[in-house]
């Protein structure tokens, strides 16, 4: 597991799985409450997939979406670096 370095949000765990599937995405979790996948190359309305029964607030979803759109290139670069390092091992 690799921590997302493009941005951080206090109280949330944000990470990539090094051997995760396409399309590029990262995971976000508020411990004990909810977890989502953020597919940062998709359109903002299609970007978030909720995992489990909990759901982030609209404010949290908006913040995640805005940060993902703003940092798309950095996120893609980190996604590719992590996958390349996994393939090279």
C-alpha positions in Angstrom: 0.0 0.0 0.0 1.3 3.5 -0.9 0.1 6.7 0.6 -1.3 9.3 -1.8 1.1 12.2 -1.8 -0.7 14.6 -4.1 -2.8 15.8 -1.2 -3.9 14.9 2.3 -7.2 15.5 4.2 -7.1 15.5 8.0 -8.9 12.5 9.5 -8.9 10.5 6.2 -6.6 7.6 5.1 -5.8 8.0 1.4 -3.9 5.3 -0.5 -3.2 3.3 -3.7 -2.8 -0.5 -3.8 0.3 -1.2 -5.8 -1.2 -4.1 -7.6 -4.7 -2.7 -8.1 -6.8 -2.9 -11.2 -7.5 -0.3 -13.9 -8.9 2.3 -14.3 -6.6 4.4 -12.1 -8.0 5.2 -8.7 -7.2 5.6 -5.1 -9.0 4.6 -1.9 -10.2 6.9 0.9 -11.4 5.8 4.3 -12.8 7.5 7.4 -12.1 4.8 9.9 -15.3 3.1 11.2 -17.5 5.2 9.0 -17.0 4.8 5.2 -14.7 3.9 2.4 -14.7 5.0 -1.3 -12.7 4.5 -4.5 -12.0 7.7 -6.4 -11.5 7.1 -10.2 -9.7 10.4 -10.8 -9.6 10.3 -14.6 -13.4 10.0 -14.9 -15.9 12.9 -15.0 -16.6 14.3 -11.6 -20.1 12.9 -11.5 -18.8 9.4 -12.1 -15.6 9.6 -10.0 -16.7 8.2 -6.6 -17.7 4.5 -5.8 -18.9 3.9 -2.3 -17.7 0.6 -0.7 -19.8 -0.8 2.2 -22.8 0.7 3.9 -21.4 4.1 5.1 -21.4 7.1 2.9 -19.4 10.4 3.0 -21.2 13.6 3.5 -21.9 15.8 0.4 -19.2 18.2 1.7 -16.7 15.4 1.9 -17.6 14.1 -1.6 -17.3 17.6 -3.1 -13.9 18.1 -1.5 -12.6 14.7 -2.7 -13.9 15.3 -6.2 -12.4 18.8 -6.4 -9.0 17.6 -5.1 -8.9 14.7 -7.5 -9.7 16.9 -10.5 -7.1 19.5 -9.4 -4.4 16.9 -8.9 -5.2 14.5 -11.8 -1.7 14.7 -13.3 0.1 14.1 -10.0 -2.2 11.3 -9.1 -1.7 9.6 -12.5 2.0 10.0 -12.2 2.0 8.4 -8.7 -0.3 5.6 -9.9 2.1 4.8 -12.8 5.2 4.9 -10.6 3.7 2.6 -8.1 2.6 0.1 -10.7 6.0 0.2 -12.5 7.8 -0.4 -9.2 5.5 -3.4 -8.5 6.2 -4.8 -12.0 10.0 -4.4 -11.6 10.1 -6.4 -8.4 
